[in-house]
Structures are given as C-alpha cells and as structure tokens.
Amino acid sequence: MKHRFGFEAYAMEELVAELGAGFLCAEQGLPTNPRKDHAPYINNWLQVLKNDKRAIFTVAAKAQDAVD
C-alpha cells in the first residue's frame, strides 16, 4: 500500500475490503456486528463517495470480484 489511513486511495481499499466482508457474511448467513472503530473509517468512506458519485459502483464491483 502506498497510502495510509486518511488518504482517499486507502479509504477505497478499506471500503472494498469491508463490502467484501459484508458480501461474504451475507452469503454464509453470518451475523455482522458493528465495531466501535468503524466510525473513523466511515468518515473517510463518506469523503470518497462525496468526491466521486460513481465510486460505490466501482468499489462494489471490486469487492464482488474479490469475493468471487
């Protein structure tokens, strides 16, 4: 990874990972429980999504590719 927490590229990577984990949990019927440390990540994800209205589609496709 070139970037660290707080950078948009890092936020995109984390969002792909988090969505992928959610997809896997849903596929396997596993519960998803929010954690206290999710809040700082969500703030960075919101910045990415506000800056690029199509980012969610890109991220979701990459997450699905990773799950597949």
GITA-V180500 format. One line per field, one symbol per residue. ss: DSSP state (H for helix, E for strand, - for the rest). phi: phi as a letter, one per 40 degrees, with the letter a starting at -180 (. if undefined). A space follows every 50 residues. Layout:
ss: ???
phi: ???
This chain:
ss: -------HHHHHHHHHHHHHHHHHHHHH---------HHHHHHHHHHHHH H---HHHHHHHHHHHHH-
phi: .cbbdhcccccccccdcccdccccccccgccbbcbcccdccddccccccc caccdcccccccccdccc
